[in-house]
């Protein structure tokens, strides 16, 4: 049996689906297609903006744009550059696209643990009764000052509750965030199902800011789970596989 779950690459299409829901759209940071006028608008509204490919994966091509004084600093991986004008910034970003489509997204200041930013992955899967269930929640911890937290860019996988505790969140906050993430994951699954009933699993990348607010950064339709095999406690990995085998996923 082959892997049988619908996949869709376009982050913009998936974002528009979520924005259709009055209940879910409050979780979406302001996101717009990359154009000159949208760049001017976004950097006038927000001190940090992320520039990301519509169809990219792994965080490889994400650029962070930060206003510093009257200039604009970009960071791609560990490389930083400075531009004094919007026109100069736009020309750099335009070259970076290499003809592909990109998005601009309001930057969320991620919560940190020991100086390292982290975000959250919520794994959502269908049961054999066609009901969406949030089956795993874990964190991806980036390097200090990193643009992306992805495992393949030097990030590490962490346990959810333990990481939030180390980040200074109280038990009552962690319980509230956990329940909100579970509900959010299952709601997103329902929305995606309305567009295509072939989806069997989703991986939500969720930002948590220092105030404990939740933001959906993007939704992956073919989420990687192999990093979970590296954890001492492999129960999440095996729980995900126990649901995944019904639609042909083996690893």
N, C-alpha and C positions, 0 to 999 in steps of 0.2 A: 504494500500500500504506500503510495507516494504522499508527500506533504500536501494536505488539502486544506488550505486556508487562503482566502483572498489577500493579496498584497496590493498596496498602492504607494507609489513613491512620492507623489507631490505633497509636500508639507502645506502648500497653500490651499489645495483642495480639502485636505483634512481639517485645516484651521477654519475654513469657511463652513464646513459641516458643523463644527462645534459652535461657531458664532450664531448659527440658526437657533440654538437653544437659549431661551431667555435665562434659564437656570444655570447653564454652564458657561455662558459667555463672560461672566464676571471673573472666571478663573483664567482667562486668556490675556496675556500681556498685549498691548497694542502692537499689531503686526500688519505690515503693508508690503506690497511688492516693491522691489528696488527700482526707483526712477530718480531722476535729479530732483524733482519737486518733492517727492516723498522723503528723500534724504534731508533736504532743507527743513521740512516740517519736523521730522523725527528728532534731529539734533537740536532744533529750537525748543522742543518739548522735554527732552530727557537728557540727563547728563551722561548716560551710557546707553549705547545702542549696539545690538548684535546684528551682524551681517552674515547670513547663512544661506547655503544653496537650497533651492526648492527640493532637489532630489538627492542631496548628499547623505552620507551615512558615516558614522564613526567620529564625527566632529572635526574631520581633517581640514575643512575649508572655512571654518568659522573665523570671522574677524571681529574683535571687540573694538568699538570706537568710543573713546572717552574724551570729553571736553576738558582741557587743561588751560586755564586762563582764556586767552583768545584764540587758541589753536586746538587742533584735533589730533589725538594720538590714536594710531591703530596698533593692534597687536594680533598677529597671526602666529599661533604656536608661541614661540619665545621671542619672535622678531617684532620689535617696536619701531614705528616710523612716526614722524610728526609732520602735519600739514597746517599751513597758516590760513588757507582759504578753503571754502566749501568746494570750489572748482577743482582745486588740487586733490582734495579728498575724493571727490567724485571720480576723477580720472584714474586714480589708483584703484578704487573699487571696481570700476568698469573693466580695467585690465584683468583684475583678479577673477572676474566672472568667466573669462575665456569663452564668451558667447552664451553661457548658461544663464538660467533664470535664478535670481536670488531674492531673499526677503530681508526686510529690516524689522527688528523686534526690540521693543523696549527692554532695556537691561534690568534684571532683577538682582539685587545684591544678595547673594546666597548666604545662608547661615554657614558658619564655619566650625570646624572642630580642630583644635590645636593648630590654628592658622591656615587650615586647608578647607577650601570651599567644597560643599557637597550638594548633590541633588538626589532625588528619590526616583526609583523605578517601581511602578505598580504593575504587576503582571495580572492580566485579566484573561480568563479563558471560559469557553462554553462547556457546560456539563453535557453529559449524554442525553439530558432532557432539554437541551437547547436553551439553557438559562445561563446568563453571564455571572461569573463568580471571580472576585479578586482572590487569587491563589497565592500571591507572594508579594511582600514589600521589603525592599532592601535599599541601601544607599550606594551611590558612586562618589567616592571621595577623590577630588582632583589634587594635583600638586599645588603648592602655594602660588598664587597669582596666575594660575592656569586659566586659559580661555575656555577649555572644555574639560569635563570630568571623566571622559570615556576611558574605559579599561585599556583600550589599545593605544592610548596616549599617555600611559603612565599612571592612570588612576587606579584606585583599589576599590574592592567591594567590601562593604561593611554591613553589620547588623543594624537594623533600623532603630530599635529602642535604645540600644547601647550607645549608638552614635548620637542620638538626640539628647540623651542624658549627659554625655560628655560635652555637648554643645551648650549645655546650660538650661535645657527645657525641663520643666517640672513634670512629674508623673501625670498630673491632671491634664496638662497641655498635650503630652504624648498620647494619652488615651483619646483626647478630642481629635487630634490630627489623624490618628489611626482610623477612627470611625469615619472621618470625612474622606480619607483616601479610599477606603473600601467602597463607600457609597459612590464616590466620584468615578472610580474605575468601572463599576458596573453600569453607571449612567452613560458613560462614554461608549461602552460596549453596545448598549441599546441604541444609541444614536447611529453608530456605524452600521448596525444591523439594518436600520431603516433604509440605508443607501445600498447595501449589498448583504444579503443573508449568508454569503459565503465566508465571512470573517469568522474565524474560530479562536483567535488569540490576538491580544494587543499588549503593547508595552508602553505605558504612559511615563514620559520623563517629566517629573514634577519638581519645580523649584520651591524651596521653603525659605522665606525671608526671615530676618532676625526677629520679626514680630510674630512669627508663627503662621503667617498667611501663605496659602497654597496657590501656585500658579502652574498651569499646564504649559510646558515649553514645546512639546510636540508629542505625537502619538506614532509609535512604530508598529507596522503591521507584520514585520517578521523580526521580532526581538531576539537578540542573542541571549542565551542562557548558559553557555559553556563556562563563563567566569565563576558561576556558582559552584562548579565542581572543585574549585580551588579552596573553598571554605572548609574549615574544620567540621562544621555542622552542615552536612549535605542534604538535610531534610527538605529545604526549599526546592533544590534541584530535582529531587525525586518526586516531590509533590507535583511540580509542574509537569514532569514527564508522565505521571500517572493520568493526568487529564489529556496530555498531548497525544498519547498513543492512539486515541480514537480517531484523530485526523492525520495520523501518519508521521508524526514527528518522533524521532528516535534520539535526538541529542540537541 
